[in-house]
């Protein structure tokens, strides 16, 4: 039997605390096997209310609002890329050369990630009013948290050899960045960008619930008036778009591989 070292004691302590927290949360939430059993018994009958999919006579409006949702996701991703590229670059230690500067911008990115897009959407709805603009701004700012971190990680994971070779020839820092670091990190950045677009498309659907435009508002109204076939149609169309973007991401990875 292995000895109880200080490291093993710490790991065991954290494990016990985690299990205790999960159990306490389950107890405080009122979760019970009876509730789970009743939910499982009513699942199939309830699922029948959502089938078959339907449009409820508003098929044209659904397609228009779906296109608005796509526009919100695209605009939010573009805004996020414009903001995340400089922040992610400044958060990469191998680019800025100063660990203190890199930690500062890492902290800024972390603070942005801590704010949910739904909260940002509510704030921008108050500032700019109802509509797609508030949704695009919320997704743009929210994308900085994830996309900025991924950009910084991609830059730091590049091979140092080409950069050192340029430094040896007397190249300046910006020449090293654009000539050796960014070209090798760009395929990964493109993959992360498509992943962010995937996330933003799903988030844009939810932001419509708080008045940020798009098909989310139709989803909320359909649920309110018990038009469950319309809910199914909306979910399936968003799922199809997400799968389309995932297929595009796979194709891009094959091209850059």
Backbone as CSV, one residue per row, in Angstrom:
resi,resn,N_x,N_y,N_z,CA_x,CA_y,CA_z,C_x,C_y,C_z
1,UNK,0.845,-1.198,0.000,0.000,0.000,0.000,0.881,1.249,0.000
2,UNK,0.629,2.206,-0.898,1.479,3.404,-0.947,1.333,4.254,0.306
3,UNK,2.398,4.933,0.626,2.401,5.785,1.815,1.576,7.048,1.578
4,UNK,1.049,7.593,2.685,0.244,8.810,2.615,1.172,10.024,2.653
5,UNK,1.602,10.416,1.467,2.436,11.606,1.359,1.557,12.856,1.427
6,UNK,2.213,14.013,1.514,1.465,15.275,1.600,0.634,15.499,0.338
7,UNK,1.195,15.126,-0.817,0.463,15.293,-2.064,-0.773,14.395,-2.100
8,UNK,-0.604,13.156,-1.644,-1.744,12.235,-1.651,-2.827,12.698,-0.683
9,UNK,-2.425,13.248,0.458,-3.400,13.749,1.436,-4.188,14.918,0.852
10,UNK,-3.495,15.831,0.140,-4.188,16.964,-0.479,-5.192,16.489,-1.517
11,UNK,-4.781,15.531,-2.353,-5.691,15.024,-3.389,-6.896,14.336,-2.770
12,UNK,-6.678,13.566,-1.714,-7.790,12.890,-1.042,-8.727,13.904,-0.393
13,UNK,-8.145,14.954,0.180,-8.973,15.983,0.826,-9.857,16.693,-0.192
14,UNK,-9.278,17.063,-1.334,-10.071,17.719,-2.378,-11.146,16.797,-2.928
15,UNK,-10.836,15.511,-3.041,-11.827,14.552,-3.523,-12.997,14.440,-2.560
16,UNK,-12.701,14.360,-1.268,-13.767,14.266,-0.265,-14.613,15.529,-0.255
17,UNK,-13.966,16.685,-0.349,-14.710,17.944,-0.361,-15.598,18.046,-1.599
18,UNK,-15.096,17.597,-2.750,-15.894,17.648,-3.979,-17.113,16.749,-3.878
19,UNK,-16.913,15.521,-3.405,-18.035,14.594,-3.249,-19.045,15.147,-2.259
20,UNK,-18.562,15.712,-1.143,-19.467,16.281,-0.138,-20.268,17.442,-0.718
21,UNK,-19.620,18.271,-1.550,-20.317,19.397,-2.166,-21.403,18.923,-3.122
22,UNK,-21.104,17.886,-3.921,-22.097,17.351,-4.853,-23.285,16.758,-4.103
23,UNK,-23.001,15.988,-3.053,-24.082,15.379,-2.266,-24.925,16.449,-1.591
24,UNK,-24.271,17.459,-1.004,-25.011,18.531,-0.335,-25.871,19.306,-1.326
25,UNK,-25.356,19.532,-2.533,-26.135,20.240,-3.551,-27.360,19.433,-3.961
26,UNK,-27.191,18.111,-4.103,-28.329,17.265,-4.469,-29.394,17.261,-3.385
27,UNK,-28.951,17.244,-2.129,-29.915,17.247,-1.018,-30.643,18.578,-0.936
28,UNK,-29.901,19.678,-1.056,-30.504,21.005,-0.926,-31.435,21.326,-2.090
29,UNK,-31.194,20.721,-3.260,-32.046,20.987,-4.412,-33.355,20.218,-4.374
30,UNK,-33.504,19.335,-3.402,-34.733,18.567,-3.286,-34.834,17.419,-4.272
31,UNK,-33.704,17.021,-4.846,-33.694,15.928,-5.811,-33.983,14.609,-5.103
32,UNK,-34.858,13.821,-5.685,-35.224,12.542,-5.095,-35.444,11.517,-6.197
33,UNK,-35.332,10.233,-5.846,-35.543,9.174,-6.817,-36.986,9.155,-7.300
34,UNK,-37.912,9.540,-6.420,-39.310,9.588,-6.828,-39.548,10.610,-7.931
35,UNK,-38.906,11.782,-7.798,-39.032,12.819,-8.820,-38.434,12.358,-10.143
36,UNK,-37.260,11.701,-10.080,-36.640,11.188,-11.288,-37.503,10.109,-11.941
37,UNK,-38.114,9.261,-11.132,-38.947,8.191,-11.689,-40.179,8.757,-12.376
38,UNK,-40.819,9.750,-11.736,-42.000,10.360,-12.357,-41.632,11.092,-13.645
39,UNK,-40.474,11.729,-13.647,-40.032,12.395,-14.863,-39.768,11.415,-15.991
40,UNK,-39.173,10.264,-15.659,-38.912,9.252,-16.683,-40.207,8.658,-17.228
41,UNK,-41.200,8.496,-16.363,-42.471,7.930,-16.809,-43.232,8.874,-17.735
42,UNK,-43.094,10.176,-17.508,-43.826,11.147,-18.332,-43.036,11.618,-19.546
43,UNK,-41.801,11.107,-19.709,-40.945,11.601,-20.797,-41.528,11.262,-22.162
44,UNK,-41.833,9.999,-22.387,-42.336,9.591,-23.707,-43.681,10.227,-24.048
45,UNK,-44.679,10.244,-23.117,-45.935,10.941,-23.453,-45.732,12.422,-23.777
46,UNK,-44.824,13.072,-23.042,-44.554,14.490,-23.309,-43.841,14.665,-24.643
47,UNK,-42.948,13.728,-24.961,-42.236,13.813,-26.235,-43.194,13.748,-27.415
48,UNK,-44.292,13.037,-27.260,-45.272,12.954,-28.337,-45.904,14.288,-28.673
49,UNK,-45.936,15.227,-27.709,-46.499,16.552,-27.977,-45.622,17.367,-28.930
50,UNK,-44.351,17.002,-29.041,-43.424,17.758,-29.874,-43.321,17.202,-31.293
51,UNK,-43.970,16.102,-31.550,-43.889,15.452,-32.859,-45.265,15.355,-33.491
52,UNK,-45.357,15.472,-34.819,-44.270,15.810,-35.754,-43.974,17.299,-35.742
53,UNK,-42.834,17.713,-36.294,-42.522,19.150,-36.358,-43.536,19.897,-37.206
54,UNK,-43.740,21.163,-36.895,-44.657,22.006,-37.651,-44.225,23.448,-37.584
55,UNK,-44.850,24.264,-38.419,-44.514,25.695,-38.456,-45.576,26.573,-37.818
56,UNK,-46.746,26.011,-37.540,-47.800,26.802,-36.908,-48.288,27.948,-37.768
57,UNK,-48.108,27.861,-39.084,-48.563,28.931,-39.968,-47.645,30.126,-40.034
58,UNK,-46.451,30.042,-39.425,-45.523,31.184,-39.430,-44.174,30.757,-40.029
59,UNK,-44.228,29.870,-41.028,-42.993,29.371,-41.627,-42.124,30.472,-42.207
60,UNK,-42.720,31.434,-42.891,-41.944,32.532,-43.463,-41.245,33.359,-42.394
61,UNK,-41.959,33.646,-41.316,-41.357,34.418,-40.226,-40.214,33.647,-39.576
62,UNK,-40.382,32.333,-39.447,-39.329,31.520,-38.838,-38.055,31.573,-39.663
63,UNK,-38.181,31.473,-40.989,-36.998,31.522,-41.842,-36.330,32.888,-41.790
64,UNK,-37.144,33.948,-41.777,-36.575,35.294,-41.679,-35.822,35.484,-40.365
65,UNK,-36.430,35.042,-39.263,-35.789,35.193,-37.962,-34.578,34.279,-37.822
66,UNK,-34.620,33.122,-38.498,-33.447,32.247,-38.482,-32.268,32.918,-39.182
67,UNK,-32.539,33.596,-40.290,-31.483,34.323,-40.989,-30.947,35.461,-40.128
68,UNK,-31.820,36.120,-39.377,-31.359,37.159,-38.446,-30.440,36.558,-37.387
69,UNK,-30.794,35.364,-36.898,-29.955,34.690,-35.907,-28.580,34.381,-36.476
70,UNK,-28.539,33.918,-37.724,-27.254,33.647,-38.375,-26.445,34.938,-38.513
71,UNK,-27.107,36.029,-38.881,-26.409,37.311,-39.002,-25.855,37.773,-37.661
72,UNK,-26.627,37.575,-36.594,-26.151,37.947,-35.254,-24.913,37.140,-34.894
73,UNK,-24.955,35.826,-35.181,-23.816,34.972,-34.860,-22.584,35.359,-35.662
74,UNK,-22.770,35.645,-36.955,-21.638,36.039,-37.795,-21.051,37.375,-37.348
75,UNK,-21.926,38.340,-37.079,-21.444,39.656,-36.649,-20.744,39.557,-35.293
76,UNK,-21.321,38.791,-34.385,-20.698,38.629,-33.070,-19.342,37.957,-33.167
77,UNK,-19.230,36.957,-34.044,-17.947,36.272,-34.219,-16.906,37.203,-34.817
78,UNK,-17.322,38.029,-35.785,-16.385,38.972,-36.399,-15.909,40.008,-35.379
79,UNK,-16.836,40.548,-34.599,-16.451,41.515,-33.558,-15.516,40.859,-32.557
80,UNK,-15.841,39.626,-32.173,-14.989,38.918,-31.228,-13.597,38.680,-31.771
81,UNK,-13.498,38.346,-33.068,-12.183,38.122,-33.675,-11.361,39.396,-33.686
82,UNK,-11.987,40.512,-34.053,-11.273,41.795,-34.097,-10.746,42.171,-32.715
83,UNK,-11.510,41.893,-31.673,-11.077,42.222,-30.316,-10.135,41.172,-29.735
84,UNK,-10.358,39.904,-30.090,-9.589,38.822,-29.470,-8.183,38.710,-30.036
85,UNK,-7.996,39.060,-31.311,-6.665,38.935,-31.905,-5.618,39.788,-31.178
86,UNK,-5.864,41.088,-30.966,-4.843,41.852,-30.230,-4.728,41.437,-28.766
87,UNK,-5.852,41.143,-28.107,-5.784,40.736,-26.708,-5.080,39.381,-26.567
88,UNK,-5.422,38.444,-27.450,-4.766,37.144,-27.393,-3.287,37.235,-27.705
89,UNK,-2.930,38.121,-28.627,-1.510,38.307,-28.951,-0.746,38.850,-27.756
90,UNK,-1.329,39.836,-27.071,-0.674,40.410,-25.902,-0.662,39.458,-24.715
91,UNK,-1.516,38.428,-24.736,-1.551,37.455,-23.658,-0.625,36.269,-23.903
92,UNK,0.039,36.233,-25.068,0.963,35.143,-25.389,2.366,35.512,-24.925
93,UNK,2.939,34.697,-24.060,4.240,35.017,-23.479,5.360,35.034,-24.521
94,UNK,5.279,34.161,-25.510,6.349,34.108,-26.507,6.287,35.270,-27.492
95,UNK,5.199,36.038,-27.482,5.065,37.178,-28.391,5.472,38.472,-27.703
96,UNK,4.935,38.726,-26.513,5.219,39.987,-25.825,6.563,39.948,-25.110
97,UNK,7.028,38.749,-24.734,8.322,38.629,-24.074,8.328,38.994,-22.612
98,UNK,7.217,39.485,-22.084,7.130,39.877,-20.674,6.049,39.048,-19.985
99,UNK,6.401,38.170,-19.054,5.389,37.374,-18.349,4.373,38.227,-17.612
100,UNK,4.799,39.385,-17.105,3.877,40.248,-16.370,2.803,40.819,-17.294
101,UNK,3.200,41.258,-18.468,2.226,41.786,-19.435,1.285,40.676,-19.886
102,UNK,1.836,39.497,-20.147,1.004,38.377,-20.586,-0.005,37.991,-19.508
103,UNK,0.418,37.966,-18.251,-0.509,37.635,-17.153,-1.606,38.674,-17.022
104,UNK,-1.265,39.942,-17.234,-2.272,41.002,-17.125,-3.371,40.810,-18.165
105,UNK,-2.973,40.574,-19.408,-3.993,40.422,-20.447,-4.712,39.080,-20.338
106,UNK,-4.059,38.062,-19.801,-4.754,36.822,-19.492,-5.849,37.068,-18.454
107,UNK,-5.545,37.906,-17.491,-6.533,38.237,-16.464,-7.711,39.000,-17.058
108,UNK,-7.413,39.921,-17.979,-8.490,40.663,-18.644,-9.408,39.706,-19.403
109,UNK,-8.811,38.769,-20.140,-9.603,37.786,-20.887,-10.428,36.928,-19.931
110,UNK,-9.835,36.545,-18.806,-10.558,35.728,-17.824,-11.744,36.482,-17.246
111,UNK,-11.575,37.768,-16.988,-12.680,38.575,-16.451,-13.829,38.666,-17.448
112,UNK,-13.493,38.792,-18.729,-14.537,38.836,-19.758,-15.272,37.502,-19.814
113,UNK,-14.519,36.405,-19.700,-15.147,35.075,-19.739,-16.097,34.858,-18.574
114,UNK,-15.885,35.559,-17.479,-16.715,35.362,-16.291,-18.110,35.963,-16.442
115,UNK,-18.326,36.788,-17.463,-19.631,37.432,-17.666,-20.421,36.634,-18.692
116,UNK,-21.551,36.053,-18.333,-22.352,35.279,-19.303,-22.894,36.174,-20.409
117,UNK,-23.023,35.578,-21.601,-23.546,36.341,-22.745,-24.966,36.826,-22.485
118,UNK,-25.735,36.062,-21.709,-27.110,36.471,-21.421,-27.137,37.774,-20.633
119,UNK,-26.213,37.913,-19.695,-26.125,39.160,-18.921,-25.692,40.309,-19.826
120,UNK,-24.721,40.041,-20.696,-24.281,41.074,-21.640,-25.422,41.497,-22.554
121,UNK,-26.231,40.519,-22.987,-27.354,40.853,-23.864,-28.354,41.757,-23.154
122,UNK,-28.635,41.483,-21.895,-29.565,42.330,-21.140,-29.022,43.750,-21.031
123,UNK,-27.716,43.854,-20.779,-27.098,45.182,-20.664,-27.190,45.929,-21.986
124,UNK,-26.859,45.263,-23.092,-26.881,45.935,-24.394,-28.303,46.213,-24.867
125,UNK,-29.266,45.391,-24.454,-30.665,45.700,-24.768,-31.069,47.004,-24.101
126,UNK,-30.620,47.212,-22.868,-30.916,48.464,-22.167,-30.227,49.641,-22.851
127,UNK,-28.984,49.414,-23.332,-28.197,50.505,-23.911,-28.664,50.836,-25.327
128,UNK,-28.823,49.809,-26.178,-29.115,50.040,-27.594,-30.566,49.765,-27.966
129,UNK,-31.329,49.141,-27.076,-32.706,48.818,-27.379,-32.841,47.400,-27.901
130,UNK,-34.081,46.977,-28.086,-34.349,45.633,-28.580,-33.865,45.472,-30.013
131,UNK,-33.439,44.241,-30.362,-33.068,43.987,-31.743,-31.747,43.269,-31.888
132,UNK,-31.366,43.066,-33.135,-30.187,42.262,-33.447,-28.884,42.942,-33.058
133,UNK,-28.864,44.276,-32.999,-27.622,44.987,-32.671,-27.149,44.613,-31.273
134,UNK,-28.072,44.589,-30.318,-27.698,44.241,-28.945,-27.191,42.814,-28.874
135,UNK,-27.800,41.904,-29.631,-27.335,40.526,-29.635,-25.947,40.382,-30.221
136,UNK,-25.684,41.067,-31.329,-24.364,40.997,-31.955,-23.286,41.569,-31.039
137,UNK,-23.579,42.685,-30.374,-22.606,43.274,-29.454,-22.344,42.367,-28.263
138,UNK,-23.394,41.756,-27.736,-23.235,40.850,-26.598,-22.370,39.650,-26.968
139,UNK,-22.631,39.062,-28.136,-21.826,37.925,-28.573,-20.399,38.348,-28.902
140,UNK,-20.237,39.554,-29.461,-18.898,40.028,-29.788,-18.031,40.179,-28.561
141,UNK,-18.576,40.824,-27.528,-17.821,40.987,-26.281,-17.639,39.644,-25.595
142,UNK,-18.681,38.826,-25.591,-18.572,37.523,-24.953,-17.577,36.603,-25.632
143,UNK,-17.418,36.753,-26.963,-16.477,35.901,-27.693,-15.032,36.184,-27.324
144,UNK,-14.761,37.378,-26.815,-13.386,37.736,-26.467,-12.836,36.792,-25.403
145,UNK,-13.686,36.387,-24.458,-13.212,35.536,-23.376,-12.663,34.214,-23.858
146,UNK,-13.436,33.491,-24.666,-12.992,32.187,-25.151,-12.006,32.318,-26.303
147,UNK,-12.342,33.141,-27.283,-11.503,33.245,-28.470,-10.142,33.859,-28.133
148,UNK,-10.110,34.838,-27.238,-8.834,35.428,-26.837,-7.915,34.415,-26.187
149,UNK,-8.474,33.577,-25.324,-7.671,32.537,-24.684,-7.155,31.533,-25.709
150,UNK,-8.005,31.117,-26.637,-7.588,30.145,-27.641,-6.523,30.719,-28.577
151,UNK,-6.651,31.994,-28.910,-5.633,32.633,-29.746,-4.294,32.666,-29.020
152,UNK,-4.317,33.055,-27.751,-3.074,33.096,-26.968,-2.443,31.715,-26.857
153,UNK,-3.265,30.699,-26.606,-2.727,29.336,-26.498,-2.144,28.868,-27.825
154,UNK,-2.812,29.195,-28.930,-2.309,28.779,-30.241,-0.966,29.439,-30.555
155,UNK,-0.828,30.702,-30.204,0.439,31.398,-30.440,1.554,30.819,-29.585
156,UNK,1.254,30.476,-28.357,2.276,29.940,-27.461,2.685,28.518,-27.837
157,UNK,1.816,27.790,-28.548,2.111,26.404,-28.904,2.889,26.266,-30.211
158,UNK,3.212,27.372,-30.866,3.975,27.287,-32.112,5.419,26.873,-31.825
159,UNK,6.033,26.228,-32.802,7.428,25.796,-32.657,8.346,27.015,-32.570
160,UNK,9.252,27.044,-31.600,10.112,28.233,-31.438,11.244,28.310,-32.451
161,UNK,11.525,27.216,-33.179,12.668,27.209,-34.090,12.641,28.293,-35.147
162,UNK,11.566,28.411,-35.947,11.542,29.464,-36.978,11.671,30.870,-36.396
163,UNK,11.061,31.107,-35.240,11.163,32.437,-34.629,12.603,32.726,-34.213
164,UNK,13.271,31.729,-33.642,14.674,31.930,-33.248,15.565,32.171,-34.462
165,UNK,15.248,31.498,-35.572,16.048,31.702,-36.780,15.922,33.130,-37.283
166,UNK,14.703,33.679,-37.249,14.526,35.070,-37.680,15.212,36.040,-36.724
167,UNK,15.145,35.748,-35.430,15.824,36.611,-34.456,17.327,36.610,-34.714
168,UNK,17.868,35.448,-35.065,19.309,35.342,-35.322,19.738,36.160,-36.538
169,UNK,18.805,36.364,-37.467,19.133,37.167,-38.652,18.967,38.666,-38.404
170,UNK,18.536,39.040,-37.193,18.365,40.450,-36.867,16.966,40.989,-37.074
171,UNK,15.997,40.095,-37.269,14.614,40.545,-37.473,14.064,41.170,-36.196
172,UNK,13.193,42.165,-36.361,12.548,42.800,-35.217,11.372,41.959,-34.731
173,UNK,10.839,42.360,-33.561,9.803,41.554,-32.927,8.569,41.417,-33.815
174,UNK,8.117,42.516,-34.436,6.923,42.422,-35.275,7.189,41.592,-36.528
175,UNK,8.432,41.619,-37.024,8.763,40.797,-38.179,8.756,39.312,-37.814
176,UNK,9.229,38.998,-36.625,9.200,37.614,-36.152,7.758,37.145,-35.981
177,UNK,6.915,38.031,-35.461,5.523,37.655,-35.217,4.797,37.353,-36.526
178,UNK,4.904,38.274,-37.493,4.174,38.095,-38.755,4.856,37.090,-39.686
179,UNK,6.148,36.863,-39.509,6.855,35.969,-40.411,6.973,34.538,-39.926
180,UNK,6.943,34.322,-38.602,7.184,32.971,-38.086,6.099,32.469,-37.146
181,UNK,5.557,33.352,-36.293,4.616,32.887,-35.263,3.191,32.806,-35.807
182,UNK,2.690,33.920,-36.332,1.297,33.961,-36.786,0.997,32.975,-37.922
183,UNK,1.843,32.849,-38.952,1.509,31.890,-40.022,1.352,30.457,-39.520
184,UNK,2.126,30.052,-38.518,2.027,28.693,-38.006,0.872,28.520,-37.037
185,UNK,0.430,29.596,-36.435,-0.709,29.507,-35.515,-2.038,29.739,-36.215
186,UNK,-2.005,30.286,-37.429,-3.246,30.686,-38.092,-4.202,29.531,-38.372
187,UNK,-3.740,28.347,-38.818,-4.692,27.243,-39.011,-5.464,26.901,-37.743
188,UNK,-4.779,26.895,-36.600,-5.473,26.629,-35.343,-6.440,27.753,-35.003
189,UNK,-6.058,28.989,-35.287,-6.933,30.131,-35.025,-8.204,30.038,-35.861
190,UNK,-8.063,29.632,-37.121,-9.238,29.476,-37.987,-10.164,28.399,-37.429
191,UNK,-9.595,27.291,-36.963,-10.408,26.247,-36.349,-11.132,26.748,-35.112
192,UNK,-10.439,27.513,-34.287,-11.075,28.089,-33.099,-12.166,29.085,-33.487
193,UNK,-11.942,29.818,-34.579,-12.929,30.793,-35.032,-14.223,30.096,-35.445
194,UNK,-14.105,28.977,-36.155,-15.292,28.229,-36.554,-15.995,27.630,-35.340
195,UNK,-15.219,27.198,-34.357,-15.830,26.703,-33.123,-16.589,27.822,-32.409
196,UNK,-16.004,29.020,-32.391,-16.685,30.155,-31.773,-17.960,30.503,-32.518
197,UNK,-17.944,30.391,-33.838,-19.162,30.627,-34.613,-20.232,29.609,-34.249
198,UNK,-19.833,28.366,-34.045,-20.753,27.322,-33.603,-21.386,27.703,-32.272
199,UNK,-20.552,28.116,-31.329,-21.054,28.515,-30.006,-21.968,29.723,-30.105
200,UNK,-21.572,30.702,-30.927,-22.363,31.920,-31.046,-23.721,31.672,-31.692
201,UNK,-23.775,30.722,-32.605,-25.053,30.410,-33.243,-26.044,29.871,-32.216
202,UNK,-25.583,29.005,-31.348,-26.471,28.484,-30.308,-26.807,29.569,-29.284
203,UNK,-25.817,30.388,-28.951,-26.068,31.456,-27.989,-27.024,32.497,-28.552
204,UNK,-26.913,32.789,-29.858,-27.798,33.771,-30.474,-29.251,33.326,-30.393
205,UNK,-29.484,32.018,-30.436,-30.850,31.505,-30.294,-31.411,31.831,-28.916
206,UNK,-30.574,31.700,-27.892,-31.037,31.975,-26.524,-31.168,33.471,-26.264
207,UNK,-30.291,34.273,-26.883,-30.340,35.712,-26.625,-31.624,36.337,-27.135
208,UNK,-32.248,35.723,-28.140,-33.518,36.252,-28.619,-34.601,36.227,-27.565
209,UNK,-34.443,35.368,-26.568,-35.442,35.279,-25.497,-35.494,36.563,-24.689
210,UNK,-34.349,37.258,-24.546,-34.328,38.499,-23.761,-34.472,39.722,-24.658
211,UNK,-34.879,39.518,-25.917,-35.134,40.654,-26.795,-33.977,41.063,-27.658
212,UNK,-32.964,40.162,-27.799,-31.792,40.511,-28.600,-31.930,40.077,-30.050
213,UNK,-33.144,39.831,-30.518,-33.387,39.523,-31.918,-33.187,38.062,-32.249
214,UNK,-33.725,37.659,-33.412,-33.504,36.313,-33.894,-34.642,35.359,-33.569
215,UNK,-34.385,34.097,-33.800,-35.412,33.076,-33.701,-35.700,32.680,-32.256
216,UNK,-34.874,33.122,-31.330,-35.123,32.809,-29.923,-36.442,33.364,-29.425
217,UNK,-36.834,34.520,-29.948,-38.121,35.108,-29.551,-39.272,34.226,-30.020
218,UNK,-39.162,33.669,-31.226,-40.189,32.746,-31.717,-40.218,31.476,-30.870
219,UNK,-39.054,31.022,-30.446,-38.986,29.838,-29.587,-39.700,30.083,-28.267
220,UNK,-39.487,31.245,-27.676,-40.144,31.575,-26.419,-41.656,31.671,-26.593
221,UNK,-42.108,32.343,-27.653,-43.549,32.482,-27.887,-44.206,31.135,-28.148
222,UNK,-43.534,30.267,-28.913,-44.100,28.950,-29.203,-44.249,28.127,-27.927
223,UNK,-43.279,28.223,-27.040,-43.377,27.490,-25.777,-44.473,28.061,-24.891
224,UNK,-44.659,29.367,-24.938,-45.677,29.998,-24.088,-47.088,29.577,-24.484
225,UNK,-47.335,29.477,-25.780,-48.682,29.140,-26.261,-48.828,27.647,-26.546
226,UNK,-47.843,26.859,-26.062,-47.890,25.391,-26.164,-47.869,24.903,-27.613
227,UNK,-47.196,25.644,-28.496,-47.001,25.204,-29.880,-45.706,24.386,-29.951
228,UNK,-45.753,23.196,-29.360,-44.549,22.378,-29.257,-44.019,21.896,-30.603
229,UNK,-44.844,21.626,-31.625,-44.270,21.286,-32.943,-43.403,22.401,-33.521
230,UNK,-43.768,23.674,-33.249,-42.953,24.794,-33.699,-41.612,24.796,-32.964
231,UNK,-41.652,24.479,-31.677,-40.408,24.374,-30.903,-39.488,23.333,-31.526
232,UNK,-40.056,22.194,-31.903,-39.256,21.136,-32.534,-38.641,21.615,-33.842
233,UNK,-39.424,22.327,-34.645,-38.902,22.843,-35.916,-37.735,23.784,-35.693
234,UNK,-37.858,24.674,-34.730,-36.785,25.629,-34.447,-35.535,24.899,-33.983
235,UNK,-35.698,23.930,-33.085,-34.548,23.184,-32.571,-33.858,22.420,-33.698
236,UNK,-34.632,21.813,-34.586,-34.048,21.043,-35.682,-33.309,21.937,-36.674
237,UNK,-33.831,23.121,-36.949,-33.149,24.022,-37.884,-31.830,24.528,-37.297
238,UNK,-31.840,24.855,-36.005,-30.591,25.285,-35.363,-29.590,24.133,-35.342
239,UNK,-30.077,22.920,-35.074,-29.199,21.754,-35.091,-28.583,21.550,-36.476
240,UNK,-29.372,21.722,-37.521,-28.855,21.566,-38.884,-27.767,22.592,-39.171
241,UNK,-27.955,23.825,-38.725,-26.935,24.852,-38.941,-25.652,24.534,-38.186
242,UNK,-25.792,24.065,-36.956,-24.612,23.709,-36.166,-23.836,22.578,-36.840
243,UNK,-24.551,21.577,-37.340,-23.883,20.477,-38.038,-23.208,20.960,-39.320
244,UNK,-23.829,21.916,-40.014,-23.224,22.477,-41.222,-21.913,23.176,-40.895
245,UNK,-21.893,23.954,-39.820,-20.671,24.646,-39.417,-19.607,23.645,-38.982
246,UNK,-20.018,22.584,-38.298,-19.062,21.562,-37.892,-18.448,20.878,-39.109
247,UNK,-19.274,20.610,-40.119,-18.736,20.037,-41.353,-17.747,20.971,-42.032
248,UNK,-18.051,22.277,-42.006,-17.125,23.254,-42.578,-15.813,23.261,-41.802
249,UNK,-15.888,23.154,-40.476,-14.674,23.129,-39.657,-13.824,21.902,-39.969
250,UNK,-14.464,20.758,-40.150,-13.725,19.535,-40.491,-13.037,19.699,-41.845
251,UNK,-13.727,20.308,-42.803,-13.137,20.529,-44.129,-11.937,21.460,-44.053
252,UNK,-12.053,22.505,-43.248,-10.936,23.447,-43.102,-9.726,22.754,-42.482
253,UNK,-9.970,21.897,-41.488,-8.840,21.172,-40.871,-8.157,20.270,-41.880
254,UNK,-8.929,19.632,-42.762,-8.321,18.778,-43.775,-7.505,19.592,-44.773
255,UNK,-7.992,20.776,-45.104,-7.276,21.623,-46.062,-5.941,22.081,-45.490
256,UNK,-5.941,22.471,-44.199,-4.734,22.978,-43.580,-3.807,21.871,-43.082
257,UNK,-4.325,20.636,-43.030,-3.496,19.532,-42.500,-2.333,19.209,-43.449
